[in-house]
Amino acid sequence: MSSPLTCLPSRPAVQTTNNRQTTVSFIFRPRSMVLALMFGLTTLSMTGCDRFGGDEEATAGGSAAAAQQMPPPVVNVVPVQFQSVPLTQTFSGRTVAYQTADVRPQTTGIIEEVMYREGSMVQKGQPLYRINSDDYKASATGSQAAVGQAKAQVGTAKAAYNSALANLASQEALAEQARVDVQRLKPLVGMQAVSKQAFDQAVTQYKTAQAAVANAKAAVNQAQANIASSEAGVATAPAERAASSTSLHRPFVTAPISGKTDLYQVQAGSLVSAGQATPLVTISKLNPIYVDISQSSSDLLKLKQEQANGTLQAGSTRVELVLEDGTTYPVSGRLSLAEAKVDEDTGSVTLRAQFPNDNYLLLPGMFVNAKLTQGIISNAVLLPQSAMIRTPQGDTQVYVVENGKIAVRPVTVEGTYQGDWVVTDGLTAGEQVVIQGGSKVKPEQAVDAKPYVPDASQTPSGQQSAQPSGQPKPLGQSSPSPTNRPATDSQTATTPKTNPDS
């Protein structure tokens, strides 16, 4: 079927179909209308022939000429310059009180008075609670009376001792007399001067006297023991009196440390007991305050290995804090310790930093982000985010201009610094890296390279990010394809700035 724009023949309007001639007849109209129709058909035929007969060749020739005359695309480049860059990493952490004390009673009784305001600052030794002390007053009075009683018992024991000594002397005298009588009667019995009965009675009296002497000696020993016991009672009674006096003051529960109190756990009228499990109140020392940070043990091992082989210099102990609302804590802290073991559940190591907290802005349990400079990269290149290309495999690349054409360079990235990616491998000094215009070109394409001038309106002022990652992840964007760039070539990361110590 022929196109509706096919040129009409210049012969009469007669068509031959199946060897038959078909004459096209026209219905005559007024002369003016017929002339107008014929003129229009003639114009259409001429126009169609001109447009569709030779326009394709003319258009192709014009495009080729235009392509030959189009200048190469312009890209903005910067030369590769190596420098020392601090490796600043951001960690999640929690604030922890510098010191915590659970206050418990040392006596049993009813709380008569709460002597502080909950949530207030208290000083070490300040009374917090007063417990009913009537029982302890009676105990102190009894201890004082026990001292006098112990002294009196010493005097009684000494008197009993003296009596026992006198009785011993008397019994010894009687025993000696009985012995003499036995010695005197013994020869008379042989001469039958005295009866056998009288002699036996004398012997019995002697034995009885000896038993009485033994009893008297035992009484003396007992009296001596009573004296020692009474004297020990005299020695312990003052100690018991002192203990009772101390217990008399224990009803006043005082603060063991200076710090901030939490909410009331007990009220006046509550019964408490010595050494109970539930504390009366918890006091937390908040100035200074700790921040506990968790770091992967594998990252820490890699960091130490890099420092050992010289690729990474030792970092600083200075730590900066970003609060939950995104603001930066006005005072820097210091890394105080690193835990000597790895958590078996999480595979991480706890790092603890210490911060001044004069205004008590930081409270225990707050979620914060801590920025820590863990090393200095000696030979690194800082490139804006717009220079990075991400491949589908997750690798990072950049475009460089080599001999007037675009070339691809795979690079290694170690986080960011001041909004720029930190490139540690893949580039050589002096290479021209494409910063802007890379989204309009492809490898091996000829380009016009011009120096890159940062746009002040898009450069993060006083901003810095430090995210330890093997590959960059442009903030707020999905990973670009190998030939695609971020939506804006001049876009850079804008996260809070850190000024690490070298």
C-alpha positions as CSV (number, residue, x, y, z in Angstrom):
1,M,0.0,0.0,0.0
2,S,1.5,3.3,-1.0
3,S,2.1,6.1,1.5
4,P,-0.4,8.9,1.5
5,L,2.5,11.2,0.8
6,T,3.7,9.3,-2.3
7,C,4.2,11.7,-5.3
8,L,1.4,11.7,-7.8
9,P,2.3,11.0,-11.5
10,S,2.2,13.9,-14.0
11,R,0.0,11.9,-16.4
12,P,-3.9,12.0,-16.5
13,A,-5.7,10.5,-13.6
14,V,-6.3,7.1,-15.1
15,Q,-5.5,3.9,-13.2
16,T,-5.1,0.4,-14.8
17,T,-6.3,-2.4,-12.7
18,N,-6.5,-6.0,-13.9
19,N,-5.9,-4.9,-17.5
20,R,-8.8,-2.5,-17.4
21,Q,-8.6,1.2,-17.6
22,T,-10.5,3.1,-14.9
23,T,-11.1,6.7,-15.6
24,V,-11.5,8.9,-12.7
25,S,-14.4,11.2,-13.1
26,F,-14.8,14.5,-11.4
27,I,-18.0,16.0,-10.3
28,F,-18.1,19.5,-11.6
29,R,-18.5,22.2,-9.1
30,P,-18.4,25.9,-9.5
31,R,-15.3,27.0,-11.4
32,S,-13.7,28.8,-8.5
33,M,-13.9,25.7,-6.2
34,V,-12.4,23.5,-8.9
35,L,-9.5,25.8,-9.5
36,A,-8.8,26.0,-5.8
37,L,-8.8,22.3,-5.4
38,M,-6.4,21.8,-8.3
39,F,-4.0,24.4,-7.0
40,G,-4.0,22.7,-3.5
41,L,-3.3,19.3,-4.9
42,T,-0.5,20.6,-7.0
43,T,1.2,22.4,-4.1
44,L,0.9,19.3,-1.9
45,S,2.5,17.1,-4.5
46,M,5.4,19.4,-4.9
47,T,6.0,19.8,-1.2
48,G,5.8,16.0,-0.5
49,C,8.3,15.3,-3.2
50,D,10.7,17.8,-1.9
51,R,10.4,16.7,1.8
52,F,10.4,12.9,1.5
53,G,12.5,12.5,-1.6
54,G,15.8,14.1,-0.6
55,D,15.6,15.2,3.1
56,E,17.2,12.1,4.6
57,E,20.5,12.6,2.8
58,A,20.5,16.3,3.6
59,T,19.8,15.7,7.3
60,A,22.6,13.0,7.6
61,G,25.1,15.3,6.0
62,G,24.1,18.2,8.3
63,S,24.4,16.1,11.5
64,A,27.9,14.9,10.5
65,A,29.0,18.4,9.8
66,A,27.6,19.6,13.1
67,A,29.3,16.7,15.0
68,Q,32.6,17.6,13.4
69,Q,32.2,21.2,14.5
70,M,31.0,20.5,18.2
71,P,33.9,21.1,20.7
72,P,34.8,18.4,23.3
73,P,32.9,18.6,26.7
74,V,34.5,20.6,29.5
75,V,35.4,18.9,32.7
76,N,36.8,20.4,35.9
77,V,39.9,18.7,37.4
78,V,42.2,19.0,40.3
79,P,45.8,17.6,40.5
80,V,46.5,14.8,42.9
81,Q,48.3,16.1,46.0
82,F,49.3,13.8,48.9
83,Q,49.0,15.0,52.5
84,S,48.6,13.8,56.1
85,V,45.0,13.3,57.1
86,P,43.7,12.4,60.5
87,L,41.6,9.2,60.6
88,T,38.7,10.3,62.7
89,Q,36.0,7.7,63.4
90,T,32.5,8.2,64.8
91,F,31.2,5.8,67.5
92,S,27.9,5.4,69.3
93,G,28.1,5.6,73.0
94,R,26.3,6.1,76.3
95,T,27.1,8.4,79.2
96,V,27.9,6.8,82.5
97,A,28.2,8.4,85.9
98,Y,31.7,8.9,87.1
99,Q,30.9,7.4,90.5
100,T,27.7,5.9,91.9
101,A,26.7,5.0,95.5
102,D,23.6,3.2,96.7
103,V,22.7,4.5,100.2
104,R,21.4,1.9,102.7
105,P,20.6,2.1,106.4
106,Q,22.9,0.6,109.0
107,T,20.1,0.4,111.7
108,T,16.6,-0.8,111.8
109,G,13.7,1.5,112.6
110,I,11.1,4.0,111.3
111,I,12.2,6.9,109.1
112,E,11.2,10.0,111.0
113,E,12.5,12.7,108.5
114,V,13.8,13.0,105.0
115,M,16.5,15.7,105.1
116,Y,17.2,16.4,101.4
117,R,15.2,17.3,98.3
118,E,15.1,14.6,95.6
119,G,17.1,15.4,92.5
120,S,19.3,17.9,94.4
121,M,23.0,18.0,94.8
122,V,24.3,16.7,98.1
123,Q,27.8,16.9,99.7
124,K,29.7,14.0,101.3
125,G,28.7,13.6,105.0
126,Q,25.4,15.5,104.5
127,P,22.5,13.9,106.5
128,L,19.8,12.5,104.3
129,Y,17.5,10.5,106.6
130,R,16.8,10.4,110.3
131,I,15.6,7.1,111.8
132,N,13.9,6.7,115.2
133,S,16.7,6.4,117.8
134,D,14.8,5.6,121.1
135,D,16.0,2.0,121.2
136,Y,19.6,3.1,120.6
137,K,19.4,5.6,123.5
138,A,18.3,2.9,125.9
139,S,21.1,0.7,124.6
140,A,23.6,3.4,125.2
141,T,22.4,4.0,128.8
142,G,22.6,0.2,129.5
143,S,26.2,0.1,128.1
144,Q,27.2,2.9,130.4
145,A,25.7,1.0,133.4
146,A,27.5,-2.1,132.3
147,V,30.9,-0.4,132.7
148,G,30.2,0.3,136.4
149,Q,28.9,-3.2,136.9
150,A,32.0,-4.7,135.4
151,K,34.2,-2.6,137.7
152,A,32.3,-3.8,140.7
153,Q,32.6,-7.4,139.7
154,V,36.4,-6.9,139.6
155,G,36.3,-5.9,143.3
156,T,34.1,-8.8,144.3
157,A,36.3,-11.2,142.5
158,K,39.4,-9.9,144.3
159,A,37.7,-10.1,147.7
160,A,36.7,-13.7,146.9
161,Y,40.3,-14.4,145.9
162,N,41.7,-13.1,149.2
163,S,39.1,-15.2,151.2
164,A,40.1,-18.2,149.2
165,L,43.8,-17.6,150.1
166,A,43.0,-17.3,153.8
167,N,41.0,-20.5,153.7
168,L,43.8,-22.3,151.9
169,A,46.3,-21.2,154.6
170,S,43.9,-22.5,157.3
171,Q,43.4,-25.8,155.7
172,E,47.1,-26.2,155.1
173,A,47.7,-25.6,158.9
174,L,45.1,-28.2,159.8
175,A,46.6,-30.7,157.4
176,E,50.0,-30.2,158.9
177,Q,48.6,-30.7,162.4
178,A,47.0,-33.9,161.3
179,R,50.2,-35.1,159.8
180,V,52.1,-34.5,163.0
181,D,49.5,-36.4,165.0
182,V,49.8,-39.4,162.7
183,Q,53.6,-39.3,163.0
184,R,53.4,-39.1,166.8
185,L,50.8,-41.9,167.3
186,K,52.4,-44.3,164.9
187,P,55.2,-45.6,167.3
188,L,52.8,-45.7,170.2
189,V,50.5,-48.1,168.4
190,G,53.5,-50.6,168.2
191,M,54.1,-50.3,171.9
192,Q,50.3,-50.6,172.5
193,A,50.4,-47.3,174.4
194,V,47.4,-46.1,172.4
195,S,44.6,-47.9,170.8
196,K,44.5,-48.9,167.1
197,Q,41.3,-47.0,166.8
198,A,42.8,-43.7,168.0
199,F,45.6,-44.1,165.4
200,D,43.1,-44.8,162.6
201,Q,41.1,-41.6,163.5
202,A,44.3,-39.5,163.3
203,V,45.1,-40.9,159.9
204,T,41.5,-40.1,158.7
205,Q,41.8,-36.6,160.0
206,Y,45.0,-36.1,158.1
207,K,43.5,-37.3,154.8
208,T,40.5,-35.0,155.3
209,A,42.8,-32.1,155.9
210,Q,44.7,-32.8,152.7
211,A,41.4,-32.9,150.7
212,A,40.4,-29.5,152.3
213,V,43.7,-28.1,151.2
214,A,43.1,-29.2,147.6
215,N,39.6,-27.6,147.7
216,A,41.0,-24.4,149.0
217,K,43.6,-24.3,146.2
218,A,40.9,-24.8,143.6
219,A,38.9,-22.0,145.2
220,V,42.0,-19.7,144.9
221,N,42.3,-20.6,141.2
222,Q,38.6,-19.9,140.6
223,A,38.9,-16.6,142.3
224,Q,41.9,-15.7,140.1
225,A,39.8,-16.6,137.0
226,N,36.9,-14.5,138.3
227,I,39.3,-11.5,138.6
228,A,40.5,-12.0,135.0
229,S,37.0,-12.3,133.7
230,S,35.9,-9.2,135.6
231,E,38.9,-7.2,134.4
232,A,38.0,-8.3,130.8
233,G,34.5,-7.1,131.4
234,V,35.9,-3.8,132.4
235,A,37.9,-3.7,129.2
236,T,35.0,-4.6,126.9
237,A,32.3,-2.5,128.6
238,P,33.8,0.8,127.3
239,A,33.9,-0.7,123.8
240,E,30.3,-1.7,124.0
241,R,29.5,1.8,125.3
242,A,31.3,3.3,122.3
243,A,29.4,1.0,120.0
244,S,26.2,2.0,121.6
245,S,27.2,5.6,121.2
246,T,27.9,5.0,117.5
247,S,24.6,3.3,117.0
248,L,23.0,6.3,118.7
249,H,24.3,8.4,115.7
250,R,23.6,5.8,113.0
251,P,19.9,6.8,112.8
252,F,21.3,9.7,110.8
253,V,21.9,8.3,107.3
254,T,24.5,10.5,105.5
255,A,25.8,10.8,101.9
256,P,28.9,8.7,101.3
257,I,29.9,10.8,98.2
258,S,29.1,14.2,96.7
259,G,26.7,14.1,93.8
260,K,23.2,14.3,92.4
261,T,20.4,12.3,94.0
262,D,17.7,10.4,92.1
263,L,14.0,10.1,93.0
264,Y,12.8,9.2,96.5
265,Q,12.7,5.5,97.1
266,V,11.2,5.7,100.7
267,Q,9.2,8.4,102.5
268,A,8.9,9.4,106.1
269,G,7.2,6.7,108.2
270,S,8.6,3.8,106.2
271,L,10.2,0.9,108.1
272,V,13.8,0.2,107.1
273,S,16.3,-2.5,108.2
274,A,20.0,-2.6,108.4
275,G,21.7,-3.9,105.2
276,Q,18.4,-4.1,103.2
277,A,18.6,-4.9,99.5
278,T,16.7,-1.9,98.3
279,P,18.7,1.4,98.6
280,L,17.2,4.4,100.2
281,V,18.6,6.6,97.4
282,T,21.3,6.4,94.7
283,I,23.8,9.3,94.4
284,S,25.7,9.8,91.1
285,K,28.8,11.9,90.7
286,L,28.4,13.6,87.3
287,N,31.4,16.0,87.1
288,P,33.4,14.6,85.4
289,I,31.3,12.1,83.5
290,Y,32.3,9.0,81.4
291,V,31.2,8.1,77.9
292,D,31.5,4.4,77.1
293,I,32.1,3.7,73.4
294,S,32.0,0.3,71.6
295,Q,34.4,-0.5,68.7
296,S,34.6,-3.7,66.7
297,S,37.5,-5.8,67.8
298,S,38.4,-6.5,64.1
299,D,38.6,-2.7,63.4
300,L,40.7,-2.2,66.5
301,L,43.0,-5.1,65.4
302,K,43.4,-3.6,61.9
303,L,44.1,-0.2,63.4
304,K,46.9,-1.6,65.6
305,Q,48.4,-3.6,62.7
306,E,48.5,-0.4,60.5
307,Q,50.2,1.5,63.3
308,A,52.7,-1.4,63.7
309,N,53.7,-1.5,60.0
310,G,53.9,2.3,59.8
311,T,51.0,2.9,57.4
312,L,49.2,4.8,60.1
313,Q,50.7,7.1,62.8
314,A,49.4,7.1,66.3
315,G,46.4,9.3,66.9
316,S,45.2,11.5,69.6
317,T,43.4,10.8,72.9
318,R,41.1,13.8,72.3
319,V,37.4,13.0,71.9
320,E,34.5,15.2,70.7
321,L,30.9,14.6,71.5
322,V,27.8,15.1,69.3
323,L,24.6,15.1,71.4
324,E,21.2,13.5,70.6
325,D,19.9,16.8,69.0
326,G,22.9,17.0,66.7
327,T,24.7,19.8,68.5
328,T,28.4,19.4,69.5
329,Y,29.3,19.4,73.2
330,P,31.3,22.5,73.8
331,V,34.1,20.8,75.7
332,S,36.4,18.1,74.4
333,G,37.1,15.0,76.4
334,R,40.0,12.6,76.7
335,L,40.2,8.8,76.2
336,S,40.9,7.4,79.6
337,L,41.1,3.6,79.1
338,A,40.4,0.7,76.7
339,E,38.8,-2.5,78.1
340,A,41.3,-5.4,78.2
341,K,38.8,-7.9,76.9
342,V,36.4,-8.5,74.0
343,D,32.7,-8.9,74.7
344,E,31.9,-12.5,73.6
345,D,28.3,-11.5,72.7
346,T,29.0,-8.4,70.5
347,G,32.6,-8.9,69.5
348,S,33.5,-5.4,70.5
349,V,35.8,-3.6,72.9
350,T,34.7,-0.8,75.2
351,L,36.6,2.5,75.1
352,R,35.9,5.0,77.9
353,A,36.3,8.7,77.5
354,Q,36.1,11.3,80.3
355,F,34.4,14.7,79.9
356,P,34.1,17.8,82.1
357,N,30.5,18.3,83.0
358,D,30.4,21.6,85.0
359,N,27.0,22.6,83.9
360,Y,25.6,19.1,84.3
361,L,24.3,19.1,80.7
362,L,25.2,15.4,80.4
363,L,23.2,12.9,82.4
364,P,23.8,9.2,82.8
365,G,22.2,7.0,80.1
366,M,22.2,9.6,77.3
367,F,22.9,8.4,73.7
368,V,25.7,10.3,72.1
369,N,28.1,10.0,69.1
370,A,31.8,10.3,70.0
371,K,34.4,11.3,67.4
372,L,37.9,9.9,68.1
373,T,41.1,10.5,66.0
374,Q,42.7,7.0,66.1
375,G,45.5,7.7,63.7
376,I,47.1,9.9,61.0
377,I,47.2,8.7,57.4
378,S,50.5,9.9,56.0
379,N,49.9,9.8,52.2
380,A,46.2,10.5,51.4
381,V,44.3,12.4,48.8
382,L,41.2,14.4,49.6
383,L,38.5,14.4,46.9
384,P,35.0,15.8,46.9
385,Q,32.1,13.4,46.8
386,S,31.3,14.4,43.2
387,A,34.5,12.8,42.1
388,M,33.5,9.3,43.2
389,I,32.0,6.6,41.0
390,R,30.5,3.4,42.5
391,T,30.5,0.2,40.5
392,P,27.7,-2.4,40.7
393,Q,30.2,-4.6,42.6
394,G,30.6,-1.9,45.2
395,D,34.1,-0.8,44.1
396,T,35.0,2.9,43.9
397,Q,36.5,4.6,40.9
398,V,37.4,8.1,39.7
399,Y,37.9,9.6,36.2
400,V,41.2,11.2,35.4
401,V,42.2,13.1,32.3
402,E,45.1,11.4,30.5
403,N,46.4,12.8,27.2
404,G,43.2,14.8,26.7
405,K,41.0,11.7,27.2
406,I,39.0,10.2,30.1
407,A,40.6,7.3,31.9
408,V,39.3,5.2,34.8
409,R,41.2,4.7,38.1
410,P,40.1,2.2,40.8
411,V,40.7,3.8,44.2
412,T,40.7,2.8,47.9
413,V,38.7,5.0,50.3
414,E,39.1,5.3,54.1
415,G,36.1,7.3,55.3
416,T,35.8,11.1,55.0
417,Y,37.5,14.2,56.4
418,Q,36.0,17.7,56.3
419,G,33.4,16.6,53.8
420,D,35.9,15.0,51.4
421,W,36.6,11.4,50.7
422,V,40.0,10.1,51.9
423,V,41.7,8.2,49.1
424,T,44.6,6.0,50.2
425,D,45.5,4.1,47.1
426,G,45.0,4.1,43.3
427,L,46.3,7.6,42.4
428,T,49.7,9.0,41.6
429,A,50.9,12.6,42.2
430,G,50.1,15.1,39.5
431,E,47.2,13.1,37.9
432,Q,44.2,15.3,36.9
433,V,41.1,14.0,38.7
434,V,37.7,14.9,37.3
435,I,35.6,16.7,39.9
436,Q,32.8,18.2,37.8
437,G,31.4,17.2,34.5
438,G,32.1,13.5,34.9
439,S,28.4,12.6,34.4
440,K,28.5,13.9,30.8
441,V,31.5,11.9,29.6
442,K,32.6,8.3,29.3
443,P,36.0,6.5,29.2
444,E,38.3,7.2,26.2
445,Q,36.3,10.3,25.3
446,A,38.2,13.5,24.4
447,V,37.5,16.3,26.9
448,D,38.6,19.9,27.6
449,A,40.1,19.9,31.1
450,K,39.9,23.1,33.2
451,P,40.9,23.7,36.8
452,Y,38.2,23.0,39.4
453,V,37.1,26.0,41.5
454,P,35.0,25.0,44.6
455,D,31.7,26.7,44.9
456,A,31.6,28.5,48.3
457,S,27.9,28.1,48.6
458,Q,28.2,24.4,48.4
459,T,31.4,23.9,50.4
460,P,30.6,22.8,54.0
461,S,31.8,25.5,56.3
462,G,33.4,24.1,59.4
463,Q,32.1,20.7,58.7
464,Q,33.8,17.3,59.0
465,S,32.8,13.7,58.9
466,A,34.7,10.6,60.0
467,Q,33.2,7.3,59.1
468,P,35.4,4.3,59.0
469,S,34.3,2.4,55.9
470,G,36.1,0.5,53.2
471,Q,33.8,2.1,50.6
472,P,32.2,5.6,50.5
473,K,28.5,5.9,50.8
474,P,27.3,9.3,49.6
475,L,25.1,10.8,52.2
476,G,21.4,10.9,51.3
477,Q,21.8,9.1,48.0
478,S,21.7,5.6,46.7
479,S,24.9,4.1,45.3
480,P,25.6,5.4,41.7
481,S,26.2,3.1,38.8
482,P,29.7,2.8,37.3
483,T,28.9,5.5,34.7
484,N,26.7,7.7,36.8
485,R,27.6,10.4,39.3
486,P,25.7,11.8,42.2
487,A,22.9,14.1,41.2
488,T,25.0,17.2,41.8
489,D,28.7,17.0,40.8
490,S,29.7,19.5,43.5
491,Q,27.9,17.9,46.3
492,T,30.0,17.1,49.4
493,A,29.4,15.4,52.7
494,T,28.2,17.8,55.5
495,T,28.7,16.3,58.9
496,P,29.9,18.1,62.1
497,K,33.6,19.1,62.0
498,T,36.3,17.7,64.2
499,N,39.6,19.4,64.9
500,P,41.8,16.4,65.9
501,D,45.1,16.7,67.7
502,S,48.1,15.7,65.7
